């Protein structure tokens, strides 16, 4: 499911020229795909079987997301070296994982326009290119 989401993000964001816009769209798409996903279903109905895979054993998922995000951070100039890109990408992956694990939030998930504004306000500062 994560691989499918990362592929969908790549397709959806490809036509966008600015990395900041790509990051906002990626965040919105990830939140959209979470609703009704297999992971969402398992967390709600069989948490004992899936929670370890998303917490204490989540290393492979974080690594997969990091490997997809870090090269984009380098290309966009958000990070200037691979180690910096890996740290930033992992931070983004861990932030995303927190939305998977804890759905209770003040982020306006149910209001698409307000959610877009919140994503723009929160995501863009995280991915501005390094000066």
N, CA, C and O atoms as a printed pandas DataFrame, in Angstrom:
     atom_number atom_name residue_name chain_id  residue_number  x_coord  y_coord  z_coord
0              1         N          UNK        A               1    0.822   -1.188    0.000
1              2        CA          UNK        A               1    0.000    0.000    0.000
2              3         C          UNK        A               1    0.872    1.261    0.000
3              4         O          UNK        A               1    0.556    2.233   -0.685
4              5         N          UNK        A               2    1.963    1.245    0.764
5              6        CA          UNK        A               2    2.867    2.394    0.767
6              7         C          UNK        A               2    3.506    2.577   -0.602
7              8         O          UNK        A               2    3.621    3.701   -1.090
8              9         N          UNK        A               3    3.921    1.480   -1.223
9             10        CA          UNK        A               3    4.513    1.585   -2.567
10            11         C          UNK        A               3    3.508    2.169   -3.562
11            12         O          UNK        A               3    3.861    3.016   -4.383
12            13         N          UNK        A               4    2.263    1.716   -3.485
13            14        CA          UNK        A               4    1.219    2.236   -4.372
14            15         C          UNK        A               4    0.989    3.725   -4.124
15            16         O          UNK        A               4    0.813    4.493   -5.070
16            17         N          UNK        A               5    0.991    4.130   -2.867
17            18        CA          UNK        A               5    0.793    5.542   -2.539
18            19         C          UNK        A               5    1.958    6.381   -3.049
19            20         O          UNK        A               5    1.749    7.457   -3.609
20            21         N          UNK        A               6    3.176    5.898   -2.862
21            22        CA          UNK        A               6    4.343    6.638   -3.364
22            23         C          UNK        A               6    4.306    6.767   -4.881
23            24         O          UNK        A               6    4.674    7.808   -5.426
24            25         N          UNK        A               7    3.860    5.709   -5.570
25            26        CA          UNK        A               7    3.735    5.770   -7.035
26            27         C          UNK        A               7    2.656    6.765   -7.441
27            28         O          UNK        A               7    2.841    7.521   -8.395
28            29         N          UNK        A               8    1.535    6.774   -6.731
29            30        CA          UNK        A               8    0.461    7.723   -7.027
30            31         C          UNK        A               8    0.920    9.157   -6.789
31            32         O          UNK        A               8    0.567   10.059   -7.549
32            33         N          UNK        A               9    1.695    9.367   -5.750
33            34        CA          UNK        A               9    2.238   10.698   -5.458
34            35         C          UNK        A               9    3.151   11.138   -6.602
35            36         O          UNK        A               9    3.077   12.282   -7.051
36            37         N          UNK        A              10    4.000   10.244   -7.068
37            38        CA          UNK        A              10    4.917   10.590   -8.162
38            39         C          UNK        A              10    4.149   11.015   -9.410
39            40         O          UNK        A              10    4.520   11.989  -10.064
40            41         N          UNK        A              11    3.094   10.298   -9.741
41            42        CA          UNK        A              11    2.290   10.637  -10.922
42            43         C          UNK        A              11    1.561   11.961  -10.721
43            44         O          UNK        A              11    1.564   12.816  -11.607
44            45         N          UNK        A              12    0.939   12.130   -9.559
45            46        CA          UNK        A              12    0.132   13.325   -9.301
46            47         C          UNK        A              12    0.971   14.592   -9.217
47            48         O          UNK        A              12    0.500   15.673   -9.571
48            49         N          UNK        A              13    2.194   14.470   -8.757
49            50        CA          UNK        A              13    3.017   15.665   -8.562
50            51         C          UNK        A              13    3.961   15.956   -9.729
51            52         O          UNK        A              13    4.559   17.031   -9.780
52            53         N          UNK        A              14    4.101   15.032  -10.650
53            54        CA          UNK        A              14    5.040   15.206  -11.768
54            55         C          UNK        A              14    4.827   16.509  -12.542
55            56         O          UNK        A              14    5.812   17.165  -12.883
56            57         N          UNK        A              15    3.590   16.913  -12.835
57            58        CA          UNK        A              15    3.433   18.132  -13.631
58            59         C          UNK        A              15    3.653   19.441  -12.867
59            60         O          UNK        A              15    3.703   20.509  -13.477
60            61         N          UNK        A              16    3.783   19.371  -11.564
61            62        CA          UNK        A              16    3.929   20.597  -10.774
62            63         C          UNK        A              16    5.373   21.086  -10.826
63            64         O          UNK        A              16    6.293   20.302  -10.589
64            65         N          UNK        A              17    5.589   22.356  -11.129
65            66        CA          UNK        A              17    6.960   22.843  -11.304
66            67         C          UNK        A              17    7.731   23.058  -10.000
67            68         O          UNK        A              17    8.936   22.814   -9.948
68            69         N          UNK        A              18    7.044   23.514   -8.947
69            70        CA          UNK        A              18    7.748   23.852   -7.700
70            71         C          UNK        A              18    7.661   22.697   -6.708
71            72         O          UNK        A              18    6.610   22.079   -6.541
72            73         N          UNK        A              19    8.773   22.423   -6.064
73            74        CA          UNK        A              19    8.793   21.326   -5.090
74            75         C          UNK        A              19    7.844   21.597   -3.932
75            76         O          UNK        A              19    7.229   20.666   -3.412
76            77         N          UNK        A              20    7.715   22.841   -3.524
77            78        CA          UNK        A              20    6.801   23.170   -2.422
78            79         C          UNK        A              20    5.373   22.754   -2.761
79            80         O          UNK        A              20    4.654   22.245   -1.901
80            81         N          UNK        A              21    4.963   22.967   -4.004
81            82        CA          UNK        A              21    3.621   22.561   -4.439
82            83         C          UNK        A              21    3.509   21.042   -4.492
83            84         O          UNK        A              21    2.475   20.475   -4.141
84            85         N          UNK        A              22    4.578   20.391   -4.931
85            86        CA          UNK        A              22    4.591   18.931   -4.954
86            87         C          UNK        A              22    4.412   18.369   -3.540
87            88         O          UNK        A              22    3.672   17.406   -3.336
88            89         N          UNK        A              23    5.090   18.973   -2.579
89            90        CA          UNK        A              23    5.008   18.487   -1.197
90            91         C          UNK        A              23    3.606   18.649   -0.629
91            92         O          UNK        A              23    3.113   17.764    0.071
92            93         N          UNK        A              24    2.966   19.760   -0.922
93            94        CA          UNK        A              24    1.593   19.979   -0.459
94            95         C          UNK        A              24    0.665   18.938   -1.076
95            96         O          UNK        A              24   -0.127   18.309   -0.374
96            97         N          UNK        A              25    0.767   18.759   -2.392
97            98        CA          UNK        A              25   -0.091   17.774   -3.063
98            99         C          UNK        A              25    0.176   16.370   -2.546
99           100         O          UNK        A              25   -0.754   15.580   -2.382
100          101         N          UNK        A              26    1.437   16.055   -2.287
101          102        CA          UNK        A              26    1.780   14.734   -1.757
102          103         C          UNK        A              26    1.126   14.509   -0.396
103          104         O          UNK        A              26    0.568   13.443   -0.137
104          105         N          UNK        A              27    1.199   15.509    0.463
105          106        CA          UNK        A              27    0.588   15.380    1.795
106          107         C          UNK        A              27   -0.911   15.185    1.683
107          108         O          UNK        A              27   -1.480   14.336    2.370
108          109         N          UNK        A              28   -1.555   15.961    0.825
109          110        CA          UNK        A              28   -3.004   15.837    0.656
110          111         C          UNK        A              28   -3.383   14.475    0.097
111          112         O          UNK        A              28   -4.344   13.856    0.555
112          113         N          UNK        A              29   -2.637   14.013   -0.882
113          114        CA          UNK        A              29   -2.934   12.714   -1.487
114          115         C          UNK        A              29   -2.737   11.580   -0.476
115          116         O          UNK        A              29   -3.533   10.643   -0.425
116          117         N          UNK        A              30   -1.689   11.671    0.314
117          118        CA          UNK        A              30   -1.444   10.632    1.324
118          119         C          UNK        A              30   -2.581   10.574    2.345
119          120         O          UNK        A              30   -3.034    9.492    2.718
120          121         N          UNK        A              31   -3.031   11.732    2.789
121          122        CA          UNK        A              31   -4.151   11.762    3.741
122          123         C          UNK        A              31   -5.423   11.214    3.101
123          124         O          UNK        A              31   -6.189   10.496    3.743
124          125         N          UNK        A              32   -5.640   11.550    1.853
125          126        CA          UNK        A              32   -6.820   11.055    1.136
126          127         C          UNK        A              32   -6.780    9.536    0.991
127          128         O          UNK        A              32   -7.785    8.862    1.216
128          129         N          UNK        A              33   -5.637    9.007    0.622
129          130        CA          UNK        A              33   -5.515    7.560    0.407
130          131         C          UNK        A              33   -5.563    6.775    1.717
131          132         O          UNK        A              33   -5.892    5.589    1.717
132          133         N          UNK        A              34   -5.242    7.423    2.815
133          134        CA          UNK        A              34   -5.288    6.743    4.109
134          135         C          UNK        A              34   -6.713    6.345    4.464
135          136         O          UNK        A              34   -6.952    5.243    4.958
136          137         N          UNK        A              35   -7.654    7.241    4.211
137          138        CA          UNK        A              35   -9.051    6.970    4.544
138          139         C          UNK        A              35   -9.550    5.753    3.759
139          140         O          UNK        A              35   -9.555    5.761    2.528
140          141         N          UNK        A              36   -9.964    4.721    4.470
141          142        CA          UNK        A              36  -10.482    3.517    3.830
142          143         C          UNK        A              36   -9.416    2.554    3.336
143          144         O          UNK        A              36   -9.741    1.563    2.682
144          145         N          UNK        A              37   -8.159    2.820    3.631
145          146        CA          UNK        A              37   -7.080    1.926    3.189
146          147         C          UNK        A              37   -7.071    0.640    4.015
147          148         O          UNK        A              37   -7.751    0.539    5.036
148          149         N          UNK        A              38   -6.309   -0.317    3.570
149          150        CA          UNK        A              38   -6.157   -1.573    4.312
150          151         C          UNK        A              38   -5.556   -1.286    5.683
151          152         O          UNK        A              38   -6.000   -1.838    6.690
152          153         N          UNK        A              39   -4.551   -0.427    5.717
153          154        CA          UNK        A              39   -3.917   -0.087    6.992
154          155         C          UNK        A              39   -4.933    0.568    7.922
155          156         O          UNK        A              39   -5.004    0.226    9.102
156          157         N          UNK        A              40   -5.702    1.489    7.409
157          158        CA          UNK        A              40   -6.734    2.152    8.210
158          159         C          UNK        A              40   -7.720    1.116    8.761
159          160         O          UNK        A              40   -8.072    1.148    9.940
160          161         N          UNK        A              41   -8.152    0.214    7.910
161          162        CA          UNK        A              41   -9.083   -0.836    8.339
162          163         C          UNK        A              41   -8.466   -1.702    9.440
163          164         O          UNK        A              41   -9.118   -1.988   10.444
164          165         N          UNK        A              42   -7.228   -2.114    9.255
165          166        CA          UNK        A              42   -6.585   -2.975   10.249
166          167         C          UNK        A              42   -6.364   -2.259   11.574
167          168         O          UNK        A              42   -6.532   -2.855   12.638
168          169         N          UNK        A              43   -5.990   -0.987   11.516
169          170        CA          UNK        A              43   -5.803   -0.236   12.761
170          171         C          UNK        A              43   -7.111   -0.168   13.537
171          172         O          UNK        A              43   -7.123   -0.276   14.763
172          173         N          UNK        A              44   -8.197    0.008   12.825
173          174        CA          UNK        A              44   -9.501    0.132   13.476
174          175         C          UNK        A              44  -10.061   -1.203   13.955
175          176         O          UNK        A              44  -10.740   -1.258   14.980
176          177         N          UNK        A              45   -9.780   -2.285   13.218
177          178        CA          UNK        A              45  -10.444   -3.565   13.507
178          179         C          UNK        A              45   -9.540   -4.663   14.046
179          180         O          UNK        A              45  -10.025   -5.614   14.658
180          181         N          UNK        A              46   -8.245   -4.548   13.831
181          182        CA          UNK        A              46   -7.319   -5.563   14.336
182          183         C          UNK        A              46   -5.989   -4.903   14.697
183          184         O          UNK        A              46   -4.945   -5.257   14.149
184          185         N          UNK        A              47   -6.033   -3.941   15.624
185          186        CA          UNK        A              47   -4.817   -3.186   15.928
186          187         C          UNK        A              47   -3.665   -4.047   16.428
187          188         O          UNK        A              47   -2.506   -3.725   16.168
188          189         N          UNK        A              48   -3.950   -5.118   17.128
189          190        CA          UNK        A              48   -2.872   -5.945   17.677
190          191         C          UNK        A              48   -1.992   -6.535   16.580
191          192         O          UNK        A              48   -0.793   -6.725   16.782
192          193         N          UNK        A              49   -2.579   -6.824   15.421
193          194        CA          UNK        A              49   -1.779   -7.431   14.360
194          195         C          UNK        A              49   -0.961   -6.412   13.568
195          196         O          UNK        A              49    0.093   -6.756   13.034
196          197         N          UNK        A              50   -1.427   -5.165   13.483
197          198        CA          UNK        A              50   -0.767   -4.204   12.609
198          199         C          UNK        A              50    0.064   -3.154   13.353
199          200         O          UNK        A              50    1.031   -2.631   12.800
200          201         N          UNK        A              51   -0.294   -2.847   14.571
201          202        CA          UNK        A              51    0.435   -1.780   15.271
202          203         C          UNK        A              51    1.936   -2.032   15.416
203          204         O          UNK        A              51    2.715   -1.092   15.257
204          205         N          UNK        A              52    2.369   -3.240   15.705
205          206        CA          UNK        A              52    3.826   -3.443   15.759
206          207         C          UNK        A              52    4.523   -3.099   14.432
207          208         O          UNK        A              52    5.644   -2.591   14.433
208          209         N          UNK        A              53    3.860   -3.376   13.310
209          210        CA          UNK        A              53    4.450   -3.083   12.003
210          211         C          UNK        A              53    4.550   -1.591   11.730
211          212         O          UNK        A              53    5.320   -1.159   10.873
212          213         N          UNK        A              54    3.764   -0.804   12.464
213          214        CA          UNK        A              54    3.742    0.639   12.270
214          215         C          UNK        A              54    4.443    1.401   13.386
215          216         O          UNK        A              54    4.524    2.629   13.359
216          217         N          UNK        A              55    4.947    0.663   14.364
217          218        CA          UNK        A              55    5.621    1.317   15.497
218          219         C          UNK        A              55    7.008    0.701   15.673
219          220         O          UNK        A              55    7.958    1.135   15.022
220          221         N          UNK        A              56    7.135   -0.275   16.518
221          222        CA          UNK        A              56    8.449   -0.833   16.847
222          223         C          UNK        A              56    9.118   -1.549   15.678
223          224         O          UNK        A              56   10.337   -1.720   15.671
224          225         N          UNK        A              57    8.324   -1.971   14.687
225          226        CA          UNK        A              57    8.888   -2.661   13.518
226          227         C          UNK        A              57    8.704   -1.854   12.228
227          228         O          UNK        A              57    8.700   -2.419   11.134
228          229         N          UNK        A              58    8.553   -0.550   12.358
229          230        CA          UNK        A              58    8.267    0.299   11.194
230          231         C          UNK        A              58    9.509    0.717   10.413
231          232         O          UNK        A              58    9.400    1.446    9.427
232          233         N          UNK        A              59   10.673    0.271   10.834
233          234        CA          UNK        A              59   11.905    0.655   10.147
234          235         C          UNK        A              59   11.868    0.473    8.642
235          236         O          UNK        A              59   12.254    1.389    7.916
236          237         N          UNK        A              60   11.413   -0.690    8.133
237          238        CA          UNK        A              60   11.377   -0.862    6.675
238          239         C          UNK        A              60   10.428    0.114    5.960
239          240         O          UNK        A              60   10.719    0.558    4.849
240          241         N          UNK        A              61    9.308    0.442    6.589
241          242        CA          UNK        A              61    8.389    1.405    5.976
242          243         C          UNK        A              61    9.013    2.797    5.933
243          244         O          UNK        A              61    8.917    3.504    4.930
244          245         N          UNK        A              62    9.644    3.173    7.021
245          246        CA          UNK        A              62   10.302    4.479    7.073
246          247         C          UNK        A              62   11.437    4.531    6.055
247          248         O          UNK        A              62   11.635    5.548    5.390
248          249         N          UNK        A              63   12.175    3.441    5.937
249          250        CA          UNK        A              63   13.271    3.392    4.959
250          251         C          UNK        A              63   12.747    3.510    3.530
251          252         O          UNK        A              63   13.355    4.190    2.703
252          253         N          UNK        A              64   11.630    2.858    3.236
253          254        CA          UNK        A              64   11.045    2.936    1.900
254          255         C          UNK        A              64   10.629    4.369    1.579
255          256         O          UNK        A              64   10.929    4.881    0.501
256          257         N          UNK        A              65    9.941    5.007    2.512
257          258        CA          UNK        A              65    9.533    6.400    2.296
258          259         C          UNK        A              65   10.752    7.312    2.177
259          260         O          UNK        A              65   10.799    8.189    1.315
260          261         N          UNK        A              66   11.735    7.098    3.051
261          262        CA          UNK        A              66   12.957    7.921    3.017
262          263         C          UNK        A              66   13.651    7.789    1.665
263          264         O          UNK        A              66   14.110    8.786    1.108
264          265         N          UNK        A              67   13.732    6.580    1.135
265          266        CA          UNK        A              67   14.417    6.370   -0.143
266          267         C          UNK        A              67   13.660    7.002   -1.309
267          268         O          UNK        A              67   14.259    7.325   -2.334
268          269         N          UNK        A              68   12.354    7.178   -1.160
269          270        CA          UNK        A              68   11.576    7.833   -2.211
270          271         C          UNK        A              68   11.654    9.354   -2.104
271          272         O          UNK        A              68   11.648   10.050   -3.120
272          273         N          UNK        A              69   11.727    9.865   -0.893
273          274        CA          UNK        A              69   11.670   11.318   -0.670
274          275         C          UNK        A              69   13.039   11.989   -0.771
275          276         O          UNK        A              69   13.144   13.078   -1.336
276          277         N          UNK        A              70   14.078   11.370   -0.241
277          278        CA          UNK        A              70   15.399   12.010   -0.162
278          279         C          UNK        A              70   15.937   12.470   -1.520
279          280         O          UNK        A              70   16.430   13.595   -1.612
280          281         N          UNK        A              71   15.866   11.657   -2.574
281          282        CA          UNK        A              71   16.384   12.142   -3.860
282          283         C          UNK        A              71   15.645   13.383   -4.373
283          284         O          UNK        A              71   16.239   14.247   -5.018
284          285         N          UNK        A              72   14.351   13.456   -4.081
285          286        CA          UNK        A              72   13.580   14.624   -4.510
286          287         C          UNK        A              72   14.019   15.880   -3.750
287          288         O          UNK        A              72   14.061   16.975   -4.309
288          289         N          UNK        A              73   14.340   15.702   -2.483
289          290        CA          UNK        A              73   14.819   16.838   -1.688
290          291         C          UNK        A              73   16.146   17.360   -2.233
291          292         O          UNK        A              73   16.375   18.569   -2.265
292          293         N          UNK        A              74   17.009   16.459   -2.657
293          294        CA          UNK        A              74   18.288   16.864   -3.243
294          295         C          UNK        A              74   18.086   17.586   -4.574
295          296         O          UNK        A              74   18.679   18.638   -4.815
296          297         N          UNK        A              75   17.236   17.007   -5.441
297          298        CA          UNK        A              75   16.990   17.627   -6.750
298          299         C          UNK        A              75   16.388   19.022   -6.611
299          300         O          UNK        A              75   16.690   19.919   -7.400
300          301         N          UNK        A              76   15.534   19.198   -5.601
301          302        CA          UNK        A              76   14.863   20.489   -5.414
302          303         C          UNK        A              76   15.729   21.496   -4.663
303          304         O          UNK        A              76   15.365   22.668   -4.564
304          305         N          UNK        A              77   16.866   21.057   -4.136
305          306        CA          UNK        A              77   17.724   21.956   -3.377
306          307         C          UNK        A              77   17.248   22.190   -1.961
307          308         O          UNK        A              77   17.752   23.080   -1.276
308          309         N          UNK        A              78   16.277   21.397   -1.509
309          310        CA          UNK        A              78   15.806   21.499   -0.129
310          311         C          UNK        A              78   16.906   21.033    0.812
311          312         O          UNK        A              78   17.078   21.575    1.904
312          313         N          UNK        A              79   17.641   20.033    0.379
313          314        CA          UNK        A              79   18.806   19.537    1.112
314          315         C          UNK        A              79   20.004   19.652    0.192
315          316         O          UNK        A              79   19.873   19.577   -1.029
316          317         N          UNK        A              80   21.184   19.837    0.793
317          318        CA          UNK        A              80   22.378   20.037   -0.027
318          319         C          UNK        A              80   23.307   18.835   -0.064
319          320         O          UNK        A              80   24.228   18.794   -0.879
320          321         N          UNK        A              81   23.083   17.857    0.803
321          322        CA          UNK        A              81   23.898   16.642    0.744
322          323         C          UNK        A              81   23.017   15.442    1.110
323          324         O          UNK        A              81   21.966   15.606    1.729
324          325         N          UNK        A              82   23.444   14.248    0.728
325          326        CA          UNK        A              82   22.623   13.051    0.945
326          327         C          UNK        A              82   22.257   12.789    2.408
327          328         O          UNK        A              82   21.142   12.353    2.694
328          329         N          UNK        A              83   23.178   13.049    3.332
329          330        CA          UNK        A              83   22.856   12.816    4.743
330          331         C          UNK        A              83   21.760   13.770    5.218
331          332         O          UNK        A              83   20.832   13.365    5.917
332          333         N          UNK        A              84   21.877   15.016    4.836
333          334        CA          UNK        A              84   20.861   16.006    5.188
334          335         C          UNK        A              84   19.514   15.618    4.564
335          336         O          UNK        A              84   18.475   15.721    5.217
336          337         N          UNK        A              85   19.530   15.180    3.326
337          338        CA          UNK        A              85   18.299   14.766    2.637
338          339         C          UNK        A              85   17.669   13.563    3.334
339          340         O          UNK        A              85   16.450   13.503    3.492
340          341         N          UNK        A              86   18.495   12.610    3.748
341          342        CA          UNK        A              86   17.971   11.420    4.423
342          343         C          UNK        A              86   17.303   11.784    5.742
343          344         O          UNK        A              86   16.248   11.245    6.076
344          345         N          UNK        A              87   17.911   12.688    6.487
345          346        CA          UNK        A              87   17.330   13.111    7.772
346          347         C          UNK        A              87   16.005   13.838    7.539
347          348         O          UNK        A              87   15.021   13.571    8.228
348          349         N          UNK        A              88   15.980   14.746    6.579
349          350        CA          UNK        A              88   14.742   15.480    6.292
350          351         C          UNK        A              88   13.654   14.539    5.786
351          352         O          UNK        A              88   12.496   14.647    6.189
352          353         N          UNK        A              89   14.027   13.623    4.910
353          354        CA          UNK        A              89   13.052   12.670    4.367
354          355         C          UNK        A              89   12.510   11.762    5.466
355          356         O          UNK        A              89   11.312   11.483    5.507
356          357         N          UNK        A              90   13.372   11.310    6.342
357          358        CA          UNK        A              90   12.911   10.459    7.440
358          359         C          UNK        A              90   11.978   11.225    8.369
359          360         O          UNK        A              90   10.990   10.675    8.857
360          361         N          UNK        A              91   12.287   12.483    8.609
361          362        CA          UNK        A              91   11.413   13.309    9.444
362          363         C          UNK        A              91   10.023   13.416    8.814
363          364         O          UNK        A              91    9.013   13.304    9.509
364          365         N          UNK        A              92    9.975   13.630    7.519
365          366        CA          UNK        A              92    8.697   13.711    6.816
366          367         C          UNK        A              92    7.947   12.375    6.891
367          368         O          UNK        A              92    6.734   12.352    7.099
368          369         N          UNK        A              93    8.663   11.280    6.725
369          370        CA          UNK        A              93    8.034    9.960    6.804
370          371         C          UNK        A              93    7.456    9.714    8.192
371          372         O          UNK        A              93    6.349    9.192    8.327
372          373         N          UNK        A              94    8.204   10.090    9.214
373          374        CA          UNK        A              94    7.724    9.906   10.584
374          375         C          UNK        A              94    6.513   10.801   10.875
375          376         O          UNK        A              94    5.601   10.394   11.595
376          377         N          UNK        A              95    6.501   12.001   10.327
377          378        CA          UNK        A              95    5.344   12.876   10.480
378          379         C          UNK        A              95    4.118   12.247    9.813
379          380         O          UNK        A              95    3.029   12.227   10.387
380          381         N          UNK        A              96    4.307   11.744    8.614
381          382        CA          UNK        A              96    3.206   11.073    7.923
382          383         C          UNK        A              96    2.701    9.860    8.685
383          384         O          UNK        A              96    1.495    9.632    8.773
384          385         N          UNK        A              97    3.616    9.091    9.228
385          386        CA          UNK        A              97    3.236    7.906    9.995
386          387         C          UNK        A              97    2.421    8.289   11.228
387          388         O          UNK        A              97    1.556    7.526   11.658
388          389         N          UNK        A              98    2.682    9.442   11.789
389          390        CA          UNK        A              98    1.908    9.866   12.958
390          391         C          UNK        A              98    0.438   10.067   12.600
391          392         O          UNK        A              98   -0.436    9.839   13.437
392          393         N          UNK        A              99    0.152   10.493   11.368
393          394        CA          UNK        A              99   -1.245   10.635   10.942
394          395         C          UNK        A              99   -1.897    9.269   10.738
395          396         O          UNK        A              99   -3.103    9.121   10.934
396          397         N          UNK        A             100   -1.116    8.287   10.350
397          398        CA          UNK        A             100   -1.644    6.932   10.212
398          399         C          UNK        A             100   -2.020    6.386   11.590
399          400         O          UNK        A             100   -3.078    5.778   11.758
400          401         N          UNK        A             101   -1.162    6.604   12.555
401          402        CA          UNK        A             101   -1.352    6.017   13.881
402          403         C          UNK        A             101   -2.363    6.758   14.739
403          404         O          UNK        A             101   -3.116    6.133   15.485
404          405         N          UNK        A             102   -2.393    8.074   14.644
405          406        CA          UNK        A             102   -3.261    8.877   15.505
406          407         C          UNK        A             102   -4.135    9.753   14.635
407          408         O          UNK        A             102   -3.684   10.772   14.112
408          409         N          UNK        A             103   -5.379    9.357   14.481
409          410        CA          UNK        A             103   -6.288   10.059   13.583
410          411         C          UNK        A             103   -6.951   11.269   14.241
411          412         O          UNK        A             103   -7.478   12.140   13.549
412          413         N          UNK        A             104   -6.926   11.324   15.553
413          414        CA          UNK        A             104   -7.507   12.456   16.257
414          415         C          UNK        A             104   -6.584   13.657   16.062
415          416         O          UNK        A             104   -5.423   13.620   16.471
416          417         N          UNK        A             105   -7.098   14.728   15.433
417          418        CA          UNK        A             105   -6.260   15.864   15.082
418          419         C          UNK        A             105   -7.088   17.140   14.959
419          420         O          UNK        A             105   -8.291   17.087   14.703
420          421         N          UNK        A             106   -6.442   18.269   15.140
421          422        CA          UNK        A             106   -7.087   19.554   14.876
422          423         C          UNK        A             106   -6.915   19.952   13.415
423          424         O          UNK        A             106   -7.522   20.923   12.965
424          425         N          UNK        A             107   -6.101   19.219   12.674
425          426        CA          UNK        A             107   -5.956   19.469   11.241
426          427         C          UNK        A             107   -7.319   19.194   10.606
427          428         O          UNK        A             107   -7.908   18.141   10.849
428          429         N          UNK        A             108   -7.829   20.126    9.797
429          430        CA          UNK        A             108   -9.193   20.003    9.277
430          431         C          UNK        A             108   -9.336   18.973    8.154
431          432         O          UNK        A             108   -9.569   19.326    6.998
432          433         N          UNK        A             109   -9.195   17.708    8.509
433          434        CA          UNK        A             109   -9.228   16.613    7.535
434          435         C          UNK        A             109  -10.537   16.597    6.740
435          436         O          UNK        A             109  -10.517   16.308    5.544
436          437         N          UNK        A             110  -11.663   16.899    7.370
437          438        CA          UNK        A             110  -12.961   16.794    6.717
438          439         C          UNK        A             110  -13.342   17.960    5.828
439          440         O          UNK        A             110  -14.387   17.902    5.179
440          441         N          UNK        A             111  -12.553   19.005    5.766
441          442        CA          UNK        A             111  -12.850   20.195    4.974
442          443         C          UNK        A             111  -11.737   20.386    3.952
443          444         O          UNK        A             111  -10.670   20.894    4.295
444          445         N          UNK        A             112  -11.969   19.983    2.690
445          446        CA          UNK        A             112  -10.887   20.010    1.691
446          447         C          UNK        A             112  -10.204   21.372    1.523
447          448         O          UNK        A             112   -8.981   21.436    1.398
448          449         N          UNK        A             113  -10.963   22.433    1.518
449          450        CA          UNK        A             113  -10.354   23.756    1.335
450          451         C          UNK        A             113   -9.512   24.152    2.541
451          452         O          UNK        A             113   -8.398   24.653    2.389
452          453         N          UNK        A             114  -10.046   23.928    3.737
453          454        CA          UNK        A             114   -9.295   24.251    4.955
454          455         C          UNK        A             114   -8.078   23.344    5.084
455          456         O          UNK        A             114   -7.022   23.778    5.543
456          457         N          UNK        A             115   -8.225   22.083    4.680
457          458        CA          UNK        A             115   -7.096   21.151    4.732
458          459         C          UNK        A             115   -5.991   21.607    3.791
459          460         O          UNK        A             115   -4.814   21.564    4.150
460          461         N          UNK        A             116   -6.356   22.039    2.602
461          462        CA          UNK        A             116   -5.343   22.535    1.652
462          463         C          UNK        A             116   -4.601   23.737    2.239
463          464         O          UNK        A             116   -3.374   23.807    2.162
464          465         N          UNK        A             117   -5.336   24.676    2.822
465          466        CA          UNK        A             117   -4.689   25.846    3.431
466          467         C          UNK        A             117   -3.758   25.422    4.561
467          468         O          UNK        A             117   -2.644   25.933    4.680
468          469         N          UNK        A             118   -4.222   24.478    5.397
469          470        CA          UNK        A             118   -3.386   24.002    6.508
470          471         C          UNK        A             118   -2.135   23.319    5.972
471          472         O          UNK        A             118   -1.040   23.528    6.493
472          473         N          UNK        A             119   -2.293   22.503    4.934
473          474        CA          UNK        A             119   -1.135   21.821    4.346
474          475         C          UNK        A             119   -0.154   22.834    3.776
475          476         O          UNK        A             119    1.056   22.697    3.956
476          477         N          UNK        A             120   -0.664   23.844    3.094
477          478        CA          UNK        A             120    0.224   24.876    2.548
478          479         C          UNK        A             120    0.970   25.599    3.665
479          480         O          UNK        A             120    2.169   25.852    3.555
480          481         N          UNK        A             121    0.263   25.928    4.728
481          482        CA          UNK        A             121    0.887   26.646    5.847
482          483         C          UNK        A             121    1.927   25.793    6.574
483          484         O          UNK        A             121    2.940   26.312    7.044
484          485         N          UNK        A             122    1.678   24.497    6.665
485          486        CA          UNK        A             122    2.560   23.622    7.446
486          487         C          UNK        A             122    3.658   22.961    6.630
487          488         O          UNK        A             122    4.782   22.811    7.108
488          489         N          UNK        A             123    3.343   22.566    5.408
489          490        CA          UNK        A             123    4.306   21.802    4.603
490          491         C          UNK        A             123    5.301   22.706    3.903
491          492         O          UNK        A             123    6.494   22.403    3.884
492          493         N          UNK        A             124    4.851   23.787    3.339
493          494        CA          UNK        A             124    5.775   24.641    2.563
494          495         C          UNK        A             124    6.999   25.078    3.361
495          496         O          UNK        A             124    8.111   25.006    2.839
496          497         N          UNK        A             125    6.840   25.529    4.607
497          498        CA          UNK        A             125    8.052   25.934    5.340
498          499         C          UNK        A             125    9.036   24.787    5.558
499          500         O          UNK        A             125   10.236   25.021    5.699
500          501         N          UNK        A             126    8.546   23.566    5.586
501          502        CA          UNK        A             126    9.430   22.416    5.795
502          503         C          UNK        A             126   10.273   22.087    4.573
503          504         O          UNK        A             126   11.320   21.450    4.688
504          505         N          UNK        A             127    9.820   22.520    3.406
505          506        CA          UNK        A             127   10.492   22.098    2.175
506          507         C          UNK        A             127   11.023   23.259    1.332
507          508         O          UNK        A             127   11.285   23.102    0.140
508          509         N          UNK        A             128   11.174   24.393    1.948
509          510        CA          UNK        A             128   11.791   25.507    1.214
510          511         C          UNK        A             128   13.253   25.161    0.950
511          512         O          UNK        A             128   13.935   24.626    1.824
512          513         N          UNK        A             129   13.726   25.461   -0.238
513          514        CA          UNK        A             129   15.129   25.170   -0.529
514          515         C          UNK        A             129   16.082   25.846    0.442
515          516         O          UNK        A             129   15.825   26.945    0.933
516          517         N          UNK        A             130   17.172   25.173    0.703
517          518        CA          UNK        A             130   18.214   25.723    1.569
518          519         C          UNK        A             130   18.862   26.888    0.854
519          520         O          UNK        A             130   19.126   26.815   -0.346
520          521         N          UNK        A             131   19.122   27.972    1.587
521          522        CA          UNK        A             131   19.737   29.160    0.968
522          523         C          UNK        A             131   21.172   28.876    0.594
523          524         O          UNK        A             131   21.856   29.750    0.062
